[in-house]
Structures are given as structure tokens and as C-alpha cells.
Amino acid sequence: MPSDSDKKSPKKKDTGEVNEIVHCPECNSAHLVRDYKRGELVCEECGLVLDAQFIDQGPEWRAFDAEQGEKRARTGAPMTYTIHDKGLSTEISWKNKDSYGRSIPTRNRAQLYRMRKWQHRIRISNATERNLAFALSELNRIASGMDLPRNVRETAALIYRKAVNKNLIRGRSIQGVVAASLYGACRQCNVPRTLDEIASISRVGRKEIGRTYRFMTRELRLKLMPTSPEDYISRFCSELKLSSEVQTKTMEILTRANDKELTSGRSPTSSAAAAIYIASILSNERRTQREVADKAGVTEVTIRNRYKELAEKLGIQLQPL
């Protein structure tokens, strides 16, 4: 026969370190209310106090707008893989001002300069951190030049860290491994970029990037799907200043081409460029082959051959200039 204390004990759900009460033991109701003034957890149905004197995890200050919230928050920036120490260490700013924004007196600036110098030395203490610091700064430079989003940079930094941990950078240039990591991250995040685009921003050639990328994919077992022409449509159309009607028409052309297997074994960028060229003519927003070729990174001859093949096999009639 269970005792009254056993009957009164609340049902708790084991969630690891914290046990969270999910139901009232008296009426089995799930409508529980937290009274922050009294520090109690109360059942809304029967009024039973389930927990008392619990800790309020919220801030002890109030903010009436976003600016006040940023000023009063005492937490730092979130953890990031794009900094060699993941952004967890402190940093002394180059500005000669204190935490209140007041200027540091001249007599204390020499001391601040020494602190800043030693703090910079302490942050990079060994060869691995020095390698990461240089590589991640190079990664940010390339990503900024290509205007890549934040998630691509984080993924590329994580791939590079895995390569460092497996000692895959020995005998290879840091710039080549960084460029290969960025290329793999672009494909993994469905923001594809061609090897030529990355090679134009980085300091290594296209062949070295491709060779390093294939080696890292094999060693790190990166599961990446091959890129398709559809992945390049929105970017190419945006750079060519084409309307959404052209994008829709391009997708229709590529869907028909995929059904007839006209894109298999072909470069996705050339197929996308040829489909955009055809759609721009059909939508009366004609772009020249030179304009499309420059944006897609292919030659005019390639576009000419591909669009003639698509138009012939799909039965599309194009008006001559």
C-alpha cells in the first residue's frame, strides 16, 4: 500500500540533468503555471503547488528596446569555428577606451599596449593554433570575396579542422586545403560554386583545388551529392537581371531535359547556361551568348552546342536575331 507521501510525489520526466514536472500528481493535468513572483510551480486546475523556490533563469534587468538589451547583456559572441580558438577567449580591443567608452589616460596606454601584445601572443601558443589562425583568416577572405553566407563559412571551417585532426594537410599548401574545404562546404550547403570561381579568388589553381578536394572527400568520407543545373539557375538569372518568368521557364526546360536524359554526362553549368539562354529568348528578355557565358564561366561555343542540342531534342523553335 503506497503511503501519502508517495501519492503526493509529482510525476517527473527524466531529461538528463534536469527533472521537469510535466503532470500534476493530484488531477493528472498538464496545465502547469510558473508563478515567478512566489517562485512556485502551480497546477492551474486544482491549485496544487508542485515545486517551490525554483531558480529564475532569466535576466535580473529589464530592457525596453533592442539597444538596451544589447548594452545590458553580459554574454559574449556565440561560439564559431571560423576563429582558431572558437571565439571563446578574451580580446583586448585596439581602441584606447574602457568598458564605459571613456578614453584611457595617456599614462596608462603603454601598459595597455603591453597587455594587448601579450594577449595576442597567448592566444596563438603552438604550431597548430598558428596554422588554424592563418588558414581561417584565408578562409574568411575567400568567402568574403565570393559573398558566401555564414553557414557555408562555418561548414568549411569544420571540414578544415577535421582535415587538421587527421593530419591531411601535411605536404599540401594551406591555401589549397582551405579552397577545397570551401568548395566542399558550398556543395554541402546547396550553395554550389564552380572550381573556376574559387580559383579566381584563392591563390591556387583549379587543378590543385580539385585534386585536394577529391583527396579530402575520400579521407574524410564526405557524402556529397553531385550538383545539378537547377542549383545554378537563381544565381545566374539574378546576375543577368532576368525576371522570375525566365527562371520558371528555365526550370521547365531543364525538367523536360532531365526526363529525356539530355543533362546526364554534361556539365551542370553549361546545361544551366544553355537553358537560361533559351528561356531568355522565349520570354523576350534576350541575353547574348557572351553575357550568359561570362556569368556561367563557360565558353560561347559550349553554350551554342548545348542550346542547339536542347532546342532540337525538345522541339523548341527559336526566332533568329
C-alpha positions, 0 to 999 in steps of 0.5 A: 500500500503506497503511503501519502507521501508517495501519492503526493510525489509529482510525476517527473520526466527524466531529461538528463540533468534536469527533472521537469514536472510535466503532470500534476500528481493530484488531477493528472493535468498538464496545465502547469503555471510558473508563478515567478513572483512566489517562485512556485510551480502551480497546477492551474486546475486544482491549485496544487503547488508542485515545486517551490523556490525554483531558480529564475533563469532569466535576466535580473534587468529589464530592457525596453528596446533592442539597444538596451538589451544589447548594452545590458547583456553580459554574454559574449559572441556565440561560439564559431569555428571560423576563429582558431580558438572558437571565439571563446577567449578574451580580446583586448580591443585596439581602441584606447577606451574602457568598458564605459567608452571613456578614453584611457589616460595617456599614462596608462596606454603603454601598459595597455599596449603591453597587455594587448601584445601579450594577449595576442601572443597567448592566444596563438601558443603552438604550431597548430593554433598558428596554422588554424589562425592563418588558414581561417583568416584565408578562409574568411577572405575567400568567402568574403570575396565570393559573398558566401553566407555564414553557414557555408563559412562555418561548414568549411571551417569544420571540414578544415579542422577535421582535415587538421585532426587527421593530419591531411594537410601535411605536404599540401599548401594551406591555401589549397586545403582551405579552397577545397574545404570551401568548395566542399562546404558550398556543395554541402550547403546547396550553395554550389560554386564552380572550381573556376570561381574559387580559383579566381579568388584563392591563390591556387589553381583549379587543378590543385583545388580539385585534386585536394578536394577529391583527396579530402572527400575520400579521407574524410568520407564526405557524402556529397551529392553531385550538383545539378543545373537547377542549383545554378539557375537563381544565381545566374538569372539574378546576375543577368537581371532576368525576371522570375518568368525566365527562371520558371521557364528555365526550370521547365526546360531543364525538367523536360531535359532531365526526363529525356536524359539530355543533362546526364554526362554534361556539365551542370553549368553549361546545361544551366547556361544553355537553358537560361539562354533559351528561356531568355529568348522565349520570354523576350528578355534576350541575353547574348551568348557572351553575357550568359557565358561570362556569368556561367564561366563557360565558353560561347561555343559550349553554350551554342552546342548545348542550346542547339542540342536542347532546342532540337531534342525538345522541339523548341523553335527559336526566332533568329536575331 
